[in-house]
C-alpha cells in the first residue's frame, strides 16, 4: 500500500492546517493510500493547535486584553509533558481581533500576550511564544509591562518561535502597512522602536527574528532573555517530521499562497529542505500559486496544485493519488 505524508500549513483566513490535512488525507485514503496526517505551522497563528494535536495536552481559558485594551476570552495551551506551554501572540494581540477600521499599530498593545505568558509561566517551566500574526508594533512593551505587574516569570524560560527572520529595525516598514500604518505612522513606529531598543539591557537591532510580531520577539529577547527559534524548524522537529518523511512514499505540503515569501521561513520551504535531504518527492497544494517557475525549481517541487476549499483539496488528492 503506498503511503503519503500530508503536512500542510494553514490556509490563513480559510482553513486550519488540520482541516487542510484532513481533506487531503481523506482523498488519498479513498484511493487506497495510507495517509499520515501531519499538520504544521511556522510559529505564527495555529502553532499552538498543531503542537497540541501532535503532543497532547489541554487548552487553558482565561480573560486577557485585546490589542486595544478591551477584555476578551483567550486561551493558551499546556502540552502533554506538563512542563511546556504555548502562547500564540495572535490569540490576544492578533490582527484577527480587530476589524479593518480599528487597525492602529501606534495605539495597539501586546499587553494581552503578556498576560497569557505570565499565566502560562505559573504552570510551565518553558513557555513557547508563537510570535506571528500580531496587530501590534510596540516592541513587546505592553507584554513586558503585564509580565512585570504579574511578578515576573520566576524560573520559567521563554522561547519565541518566529515566523520571519526580519530584524527589529525593519519590523515597522515591512509589517506596519498590513497593520494599518501609512508612511507617516511607519516613520513614527521606527522612531519608537529605535528609542526602545536603546533602553533594553541588550540591543535587539540586527538580530534575526527580533522583528517578529511587531518586535515582541525582540523585546522578550532583549529584556527577559528569551531565545529566538525558527518557528517552522522547531515545529517540524517537535512533531518528528523527519522520521515521518522517511516512512512516506510521497509528501504533500501546502500553504495559502505560494510566492517569494515562501522562502522567508515558511513551512513549505522547511519541508522542501527536509524532503531533499531524505530524497522524497514533495508536491505543494496551495490556495494560490503566485510563483515563478524558478521558485518551484528552487523548492524542488515535483508539482504544484491549486485548491481553495475542502472540496477542492479532496479533488486534488484524488487526482494526485490516481
N, C-alpha and C positions, 0 to 999 in steps of 0.2 A: 504494500500500500504506500503510495507516495505521500510525503509529508511536507507541510508548509508552515512556516512561522509567520504569523500575521502580527506585525509590530509597528503600528502607526502612532503618530502624534494625533492630537485632536484636530478637527476642522473647526477652528475657533469661530464662535458665534453660531455654529450649526450643529455639530456632533462632538461628543466627548471621544477621547481615544478608545475607551471601552466600547462605545457604540459603533465606532468605525470597525474595530477589530471583530466584533460580533457579526456584523453584516457581511464582512469579507469571509470570515471563517465559515459561516453558515453556507455560503455559496460553494466553497471548496468541499465541504463535507457532503453536500448533496451530490457531488460528482465522484465521491468515493475516496477523497483525500483525508488524511489525518491532519487536523489543524491545531496548532498550538497558539492560543491567544496570548499575545504579549504586548498589550498597550504600553506606550512610552510617553515621556514628557521631557521638556528641555529645561526644566527649572522654573518655568512660568506657571500660568494658570493650569490646573489639572494635575500638577505634580503630586499633591497630597493624595488624591484619589488613586492615582496609578500605584504609588507606594503602598497605600492601604490595601488595595486589591491584591498586590503581589505578596505582601509580607504579613497581612492580617493586622488586627488592632481595632480601634474604636474611634468614633467621632465624639469630640467633646464640645458641647454647645455653651456659649456664654454671650453676654452682652458686650459690645465694643462700640467704637465710634467710626463713622464713615469718613471719607475724605473732607467733608465739610463740617465735621464735628457732631453730626446727628447720631442718636443712638440706633443701633441695629443689632439684630441677632446674627452671630457669627460662629464659626466652628474652626477648631484645629484638630489635628489627628494625632493620637497616641498609638504608635505602631506596636506590633505584636511582641517585640522584645521587651517592652515595658520600660525601656530606658531612652527611647528616641521619640521625639515629637516632630511634627511637620506643621509649619505655619506658612500658608500662602499669603503673600503680600496682597494679591488680588482679592482675597476674602473680605478684608475690611477696607483696604485702601485702593481698590481696583477701579479701572475705567467703567466696569460694568455696574458699579454702584451709583453712577451718575448718568443723567440724560444729557443730551448734547448741549443744551443751553446752560448747564451747570458746570461745564468744564472750565476750570480756572486754576492752573498749576501754581500761580502766585499765592493763592489762598489755600489750596489743598494741603492737608496734613497727613502724615503717616502715623499719627498717634494711635489709631486703631490697631495697626500692626504691632506696635509696641505693647499694647495691652494684651494682645494674643500671645506675644513672645513671653511676656512676664508670667502669664498664667501657665503657659506650657512649661516654662523653666521651673515652676514649683513642683512639677511631676516628673521631669525628664532630665537625664544627665547631658543629653545632646538635643539641641533644637535645630532642625533644618529649616532654613528660611528660604522658601521658593520665591526668588526675587525677580518677578516679572509681572507685567500686566497692570502696573500702577497708574493711578491718575495723578500722582504726586511728583514733585520735583524739589523736595525740601532737604535732600541730602540725608534723610533719616532723622532729622532734628525732632520731629514730633514723636517718632518711635523712641528715641533716646530719652526724651523728657518723660514719657509714660513709664519706661523701664526704671528710670531713676526714682520716680514717685512711688513705684511699687516696691522699692527696696533693693533694686538691682537683680542680678542673676545668680548670685551665690557662686557655686562651683560649676554651674551649667555652662557648657561650651556651645558656641554658635557656629553654624556652618551655613554660609549663604550659597545657594545653588543659583548660579547666574545664567540667564538665558541669552546673554550677549557678552561680548568681550569689550564693549565700549568703556573707556576710562572715564573717570569722574568729570574731567573738564569738557568732555564732548556730550555729556548727557543731555544738557538743555537744548543744544542745537539739533541733535539727532532725534530726540524723542519729544521735546517740548511741543512742536507743532501738532502732533497727534493727540496731545493732551489739552489742546486749545490755546496754545501760545502763539501770538503773532510775533513779528520781528522785534517789536519794542519789548514785549514780555520776555522773549528769549534772551535779550541783552540783560534785562534785569535779573533773570534767573541765573545767568552765567556769573554776574557780579556777586550775587548772593552766595552761590556755591563756592566761588573763589575765596570770599571772605570767611566762609565757614571752614573751608579746608585749612586755613591758616590758624584756626583756633583749636583744632584737634591735637591730641598727643602725637599723632603721626599723620603725615600728609597723604591723602588718598589719590592725589593727582598722578596721572601716568600709570596707575596700577590697573592692569587688565581686569575688566569685570566690575570695577568700582562704580561705574555709572549705571549699573543695573538698578531698575526700579527707582529711577529719578535720583540716583545717588544714595539710596538707602543702603545698598550693599557696602558702598564705600564708607558711609557713616558708621555702620556697625563694625567694619574692619578697623577704622581709624580710632574709634572711641572705646570699643569693647573687645577688640582683639579677635573678631570673627575671622574665620578662614573663608576664602573665596574659591569656590569649586565650579568647574564647568558642569552645568546642570545636566545636559544630555548624557555626558560621560558618567556622571555619578549615578543617574537613574539606570542606565544600561548595566552598570556593574552591580547595582543593588538587586536587580531582578534576574541576574545571572544570564544575560542575553548572549554572551559568547558561547556558553555550553548549549544553549537552545539553538543558536545558529548552526553549530556543529551537527546537531541531530536533524536538521531540516534539509530537504532537497531543494527547496525554493524559499526565499524570504520576500515578504511583501512589506514595504514601508509606505508611509503616507503622511501627507500634511495638507492643509487647506490650500496653499498656493506654493507652487514650485517656481522660484526665481532666484536672482543673485543672492538674496538674503539667506537662502537655504545654506549657503556656505559659511554663514556667520554664527555658528554654534547651534544650528538647528538639528533636530533628531535625525532627519534623513541623511545629513552629511556624516554624522557619527555612525549611523548604521552602515553607510557606504564604506567607511574605512574598515569596519569590523568584518563585513562580508568579503571585502577584498582580501583581507588577511586570511580568512577561512576558505577562500576560493569558492564561495557560494554565490549564485546569481541573485540579483536584487531587482525587483520590479517596484516602481513607485505608482501608487494610486493616489491622485491628488484632486482637489476640488477645482483647481485652475492651473493649467500649465502655461506659465508666462516666461518660460525659459528659452534659451537659445540652444541649438544642438551641441555647442561646445560645453555647456554646463552639464548636460546629460552625460557627455563623454567624460568630463572630469569626475562626475559622481559614479561612473562605472555602471550606469543603469542599463539593465537588459531591455527594459521598455518603460514607457510612461503611459498611464491610462487615466483619463479624466472621469470623475464621478462626483456628483454633488449631493446626493442624499442616500438613505439606506437602500432604497430600491436600486439605484444606480451602482452602488458598491457591490451589492449582491450580483447584479448582472455582470459587472466587471470581473468578479471572482469566477462566475460560471464560464466566461469567455477564456480566462487565463487557465482554468482547470482543464478545459477541453483541449 
